[in-house]
Amino acid sequence: MNCLDLFSQQFLSTIQQYSHIFIFGGGISGQWLTYQLRETNKLYSIIDNDIKKKGIDFDGIHVITVDQIKDIEKDILSSSLLINTISDIQETWEQGQSFSFKEQIALGCYLNDDLIYSSRTWANENDNYGSGKFTAHSLECAKYAHTAYFDKSGIFMRSLDLMVTERCSLKCTDCSNLMQYYKKPVNEDVSSLISDLNLLLSNIDHLFELRLIGGEPFVHNEIYQIIDICTNYRQISKISLYSNSTVKLDISKLKSLGAKSEKLYFSITDYGQMSRNLKENKQILDRLNIPYRSHEPEYWTDSGTIVYRNNTHDELVELFDECCGKNLLTLSESKLYRCPFAANLDRLRAIEDNSQNYLSLDAFDSASLNSYLNDISYLPACNNCKGRSYDSDQIVPAIQTRKPLEYSVLV
């Protein structure tokens, strides 16, 4: 469904000024916008930091990497419009400004409810992402993230991982959340989880997406209670469940959520025969009209290995700067971490405690949060990580181990 006429006159008049338009971001929002603008004959390229998307074609428009921008004629760049569609705009806005386009605008600042709702039809017609609501979810996230970035009148958090369990129904040797190292994994106590979440939410204005993760969240025997409690928070827009579909969903407990299930989104990794309940779980979600995205393992890299690298200061800064996971905020044991790798290193006691790796909820306020999210150049835990850059080599996903892997305490 093309819905260009649903955009504001301000957006339409802006794009009419340019003979060429570039889209920054080849994700769901960028693909949706490409479809909407395809008939204007103004689209030149989609730009993405992830080199694994290089050369992919969306509606006849090719994805190029940031490095390829230099090959475009300067006269074209200096007279073109760049539309930023990336939800993590705090990472990419200044980057976009450095590309020498005449103007950069943020898609989310021009999205309205009609556009977001209409995206469901587009996704369903194009058989994208398992559910049209998942596309609407991505656009809504861009809307909130982009407006909050420029408004700055409150504290907005795009996404937060709440670690509900160390247990997993699989034992992948290269899990980036380090589940392969837990010898006696446990479920988190519900009251402790909620206490931490209450404290964090009391200090921010809006959390768009709360991601319940592990491990496999559905091995937690109280996961449906956790889901029910989390859907009650007015500050949280969406609750995302990350699952491997090894565990059958309880349709009666999901159904009992009623209207609150409107907040739920599922991201399901399809591990083939290991995801033994995939077909039935998708049928349950379809029946309850709960949106989901089902996909095969994507872009696995060697980022689940605990090492000690003894990097220099400059090497650590570069490692952190290039990391694609440095804004996967994780709440664990009353601490807020920039990434799940650092959180699990601490949980495993694989490194000495260092308060620079996290923000303790005991000392939590808006100033310390802003500093932790925006002012640091790396974490001490980065010295124990191989890195997670967009150009990291891919590895075979989901290789299983029977026994937990060994590691040494690193200092």
C-alpha positions in Angstrom: 0.0 0.0 0.0 1.4 3.4 -1.1 0.4 6.1 1.4 2.5 9.0 0.4 -0.6 11.2 0.5 -0.8 10.6 4.3 2.4 12.5 4.9 2.2 16.1 6.1 2.5 18.9 3.6 5.7 19.9 5.3 7.3 16.5 4.4 5.9 16.5 0.9 7.2 20.0 0.2 10.6 19.1 1.6 11.1 16.1 -0.7 9.9 18.0 -3.7 12.8 20.4 -3.3 15.3 17.7 -4.2 16.1 15.8 -7.3 17.8 13.1 -5.3 16.9 11.4 -2.0 19.0 9.1 0.0 17.6 6.9 2.8 19.8 6.3 5.9 19.0 2.8 7.3 18.1 -0.4 5.5 16.0 -1.8 8.3 12.2 -2.1 8.4 11.5 1.6 8.5 14.0 2.3 5.7 12.4 -0.5 3.5 8.9 0.9 4.2 9.9 4.4 3.2 11.6 3.1 0.1 8.3 1.6 -1.0 6.5 4.8 -0.3 8.9 7.0 -2.3 9.6 4.6 -5.1 7.3 6.3 -7.6 8.8 9.7 -7.1 11.8 8.8 -9.1 14.0 10.6 -6.6 15.5 7.7 -4.7 19.2 7.3 -5.3 20.4 4.8 -2.7 19.9 3.4 0.8 22.9 3.9 3.1 23.6 1.5 5.9 26.4 1.0 8.4 26.0 -2.8 8.2 28.2 -3.9 5.4 26.3 -7.2 5.3 23.5 -5.3 3.7 25.7 -4.0 0.9 24.2 -4.6 -2.5 20.8 -5.7 -1.3 18.0 -4.4 -3.5 14.7 -3.0 -2.1 12.2 -2.0 -4.7 15.0 -1.4 -7.2 17.1 0.7 -4.8 20.5 -0.6 -3.8 22.0 -0.5 -0.4 25.4 1.0 -0.2 27.8 1.3 2.8 29.0 4.5 4.4 32.4 3.9 2.7 30.8 4.0 -0.7 29.5 7.5 -0.3 32.9 8.9 -1.3 32.3 7.4 -4.8 29.2 9.6 -5.4 29.7 12.8 -7.2 30.0 15.8 -4.8 27.5 17.8 -6.8 24.9 15.1 -6.2 25.6 14.9 -2.5 25.6 18.6 -1.9 22.2 19.0 -3.6 20.5 15.9 -2.1 18.2 15.1 0.9 19.1 12.4 3.4 16.2 10.9 5.4 17.3 9.2 8.6 15.1 6.2 9.5 17.3 4.7 12.2 15.7 4.4 15.7 19.1 4.8 17.4 19.3 8.3 16.0 21.6 9.4 18.9 24.3 7.2 17.2 23.6 8.3 13.6 22.4 11.9 13.4 25.9 13.5 13.7 27.2 10.8 11.4 24.6 11.8 8.8 25.5 15.4 9.2 29.1 14.6 8.2 28.0 13.1 4.8 27.9 16.5 3.1 24.2 16.2 2.0 22.5 19.6 1.7 19.9 18.6 4.3 19.2 15.7 6.7 15.7 15.1 8.2 14.5 12.5 10.7 11.6 10.3 9.4 10.1 9.9 12.8 9.4 13.6 13.1 7.0 13.3 10.2 5.2 10.1 11.1 1.6 10.2 12.2 -0.9 7.6 13.5 -2.5 7.2 10.1 0.9 6.4 8.4 1.8 4.0 11.2 -1.5 2.2 11.0 -1.4 1.9 7.2 2.1 0.3 7.3 0.4 -2.9 8.5 -1.3 -3.3 5.1 2.0 -2.7 3.3 3.8 -5.4 5.4 1.1 -7.9 4.9 0.9 -7.3 1.2 4.7 -7.8 0.9 4.7 -10.8 3.3 7.3 -9.0 5.5 8.3 -9.9 9.1 5.4 -12.2 9.9 3.0 -9.5 10.9 2.1 -6.0 9.7 2.0 -4.9 13.3 5.7 -5.6 13.6 6.3 -2.9 10.9 4.0 -0.5 12.7 6.0 -1.2 15.9 9.2 -0.2 14.1 7.8 3.0 12.7 6.3 3.9 16.1 9.7 3.4 17.7 11.3 5.7 15.1 8.5 8.3 15.8 9.1 8.4 19.6 12.9 8.1 19.4 13.3 10.9 16.8 11.0 13.3 18.4 12.5 12.7 21.8 16.0 13.2 20.4 15.2 16.7 19.3 12.7 17.7 22.0 14.9 16.8 25.0 12.1 17.8 27.4 12.2 14.4 29.2 14.2 11.2 29.6 13.4 8.8 26.8 14.8 5.3 26.6 14.3 3.5 23.3 14.9 -0.1 24.5 15.9 -2.0 27.6 16.7 -5.7 28.1 15.4 -7.1 31.3 17.3 -10.3 32.0 14.7 -12.7 33.5 16.8 -15.9 33.5 20.2 -17.4 33.0 18.6 -20.6 31.9 18.2 -21.6 28.2 16.7 -24.6 26.4 19.6 -24.5 24.0 23.4 -24.3 24.7 24.9 -22.4 21.8 28.7 -22.3 22.0 28.8 -18.7 20.6 25.9 -17.1 22.4 26.6 -13.4 22.6 24.8 -13.3 25.9 27.2 -15.8 27.3 24.6 -18.4 28.4 27.1 -21.2 27.4 29.3 -20.4 30.5 26.6 -20.7 33.2 27.1 -23.9 35.2 24.2 -23.5 37.6 21.8 -21.1 35.7 18.9 -19.7 37.7 15.7 -17.8 37.1 15.5 -14.3 38.5 13.3 -13.6 41.4 10.2 -11.8 40.3 10.0 -9.4 43.2 13.7 -8.4 42.6 13.0 -7.9 38.9 10.0 -5.7 39.5 11.8 -3.7 42.2 14.6 -2.9 39.8 12.2 -2.0 37.1 10.2 0.3 39.4 13.3 2.1 40.4 14.5 2.6 36.9 11.1 3.8 35.6 10.7 6.2 38.5 13.7 8.1 36.9 12.6 8.2 33.3 9.6 9.5 31.4 9.2 6.9 28.6 10.6 3.5 27.8 9.4 2.5 24.3 10.4 -1.2 24.4 11.1 -3.5 27.3 12.7 -6.7 26.0 12.3 -9.8 28.2 15.3 -12.0 27.5 17.6 -14.7 28.9 18.5 -17.3 28.0 15.0 -18.4 26.9 12.5 -16.4 28.9 9.8 -19.1 28.6 11.8 -21.5 30.8 11.0 -19.2 33.7 8.1 -20.8 35.5 6.7 -17.3 36.3 7.2 -15.7 32.9 3.5 -15.0 32.4 3.3 -13.3 35.7 6.2 -11.1 34.7 4.6 -10.3 31.4 1.3 -9.4 33.1 3.0 -7.0 35.5 5.1 -5.4 32.8 2.1 -4.7 30.6 0.6 -2.5 33.4 3.3 0.2 33.3 2.0 3.3 31.6 5.6 4.4 30.7 6.3 1.3 28.7 4.8 1.2 25.1 5.8 -2.3 24.1 6.9 -5.6 25.6 9.1 -7.7 23.4 9.6 -11.4 24.0 12.8 -13.0 22.5 12.3 -16.7 22.1 13.7 -19.8 20.3 10.3 -21.6 20.3 11.7 -24.7 22.0 9.0 -24.1 24.7 5.3 -24.3 23.8 3.4 -21.1 24.6 0.5 -21.3 27.0 -2.4 -19.9 25.0 -4.7 -19.7 28.0 -2.3 -17.5 29.9 -1.6 -15.2 26.9 -5.3 -15.0 26.3 -6.0 -14.0 29.9 -4.0 -10.8 29.3 -7.0 -9.5 27.2 -6.4 -6.0 25.8 -3.0 -5.8 27.5 -1.7 -8.2 24.9 -1.8 -5.3 22.5 1.6 -4.3 24.0 3.2 -7.6 23.1 5.6 -8.4 20.3 7.5 -11.6 19.7 10.9 -12.0 18.0 11.3 -15.7 17.3 14.6 -17.2 16.0 14.0 -20.3 13.9 16.6 -22.9 14.7 15.1 -25.6 12.5 14.4 -28.9 14.2 15.6 -27.5 17.6 12.7 -24.9 17.5 10.3 -27.8 17.9 7.3 -25.7 18.8 7.7 -23.1 16.2 4.7 -24.0 14.0 2.3 -24.3 16.9 3.6 -21.1 18.6 3.1 -19.1 15.4 -0.4 -20.5 15.2 -1.1 -19.4 18.7 0.2 -15.9 18.1 -1.8 -15.7 14.9 -5.0 -16.8 16.7 -4.5 -14.2 19.4 -3.5 -11.5 16.9 -0.2 -11.0 18.7 2.5 -9.7 16.2 5.7 -11.5 15.7 8.7 -11.7 13.5 10.0 -15.2 12.8 13.5 -15.5 11.2 16.5 -17.8 10.9 19.6 -17.0 12.9 21.0 -13.7 11.6 24.6 -12.4 11.4 26.2 -14.5 14.1 29.7 -13.3 14.9 32.4 -14.5 17.3 31.2 -12.1 20.0 30.5 -14.7 22.7 34.0 -15.5 23.6 35.5 -14.3 26.9 39.1 -13.1 26.4 41.5 -10.7 27.8 43.1 -8.4 25.2 45.1 -5.8 27.1 44.0 -3.1 24.6 45.4 0.4 24.6 43.1 3.3 25.3 42.8 4.1 21.6 42.0 0.5 20.8 39.3 0.4 23.4 37.7 3.6 22.1 37.7 2.2 18.6 36.2 -1.1 19.7 33.4 0.7 21.5 32.8 3.2 18.8 32.4 0.4 16.2 30.3 -1.9 18.4 26.7 -2.6 17.2 25.7 -3.6 20.7 26.8 -0.7 22.8 23.2 0.6 23.2 21.6 -2.7 24.1 20.9 -1.4 27.6 20.5 -4.3 30.0 19.0 -4.3 33.5 20.6 -7.0 35.8 21.1 -7.3 39.5 20.1 -3.7 40.3 22.5 -2.3 37.7 22.1 -0.8 34.3 24.6 -1.9 31.7 25.3 -0.5 28.2 25.4 -4.1 26.8 24.4 -7.7 27.7 28.0 -8.8 27.3 29.2 -6.6 30.2 26.1 -7.6 32.3 26.8 -11.3 31.9 30.5 -10.9 32.6 29.6 -9.5 35.9 26.9 -12.1 36.6 29.4 -14.8 35.9 32.0 -13.1 38.1 34.4 -13.4 35.2 35.8 -10.0 35.8 36.6 -8.0 38.9 33.8 -5.6 39.9 34.3 -2.2 38.3 31.7 0.5 38.8 32.6 2.1 35.5 31.0 -0.9 33.7 27.5 0.0 34.9 25.2 2.5 36.6 24.0 1.3 40.0 20.3 1.9 40.6 21.3 3.0 44.1 22.9 6.1 42.7 20.5 6.6 39.8 19.4 10.1 38.7 18.9 11.9 35.4 22.3 13.4 35.4 24.2 10.1 36.0 22.0 8.4 33.4 22.6 11.0 30.8 26.3 10.8 31.5 26.4 7.0 31.3 24.5 6.9 28.1 26.2 9.8 26.3 29.6 10.6 27.7 31.6 7.4 28.1 34.1 6.4 25.3 34.3 2.7 26.4 33.7 0.2 29.2 36.5 -1.5 31.1 34.6 -4.7 30.1 35.4 -4.0 26.5 38.9 -5.3 27.2 37.4 -8.8 27.6 35.4 -8.7 24.4 36.5 -9.6 20.9 34.3 -6.8 19.5 31.0 -6.7 17.8 31.4 -4.5 14.8 29.2 -4.5 11.7 32.1 -5.8 9.6 32.9 -8.8 11.9 33.2 -12.1 10.1 30.1 -14.3 10.3 30.2 -17.7 11.9 28.0 -20.8 11.8 25.2 -20.2 14.3 23.8 -22.3 17.1 26.5 -24.9 17.4 25.6 -26.8 20.6 27.7 -27.9 23.5 26.7 -30.6 26.1 28.6 -29.0 28.9 29.1 -25.4 30.0 32.2 -23.8 28.6 35.1 -23.0 30.9 36.5 -19.5 31.4 39.2 -17.9 33.5 38.6 -15.0 35.9 40.0 -12.0 34.0 41.6 -9.0 35.5 
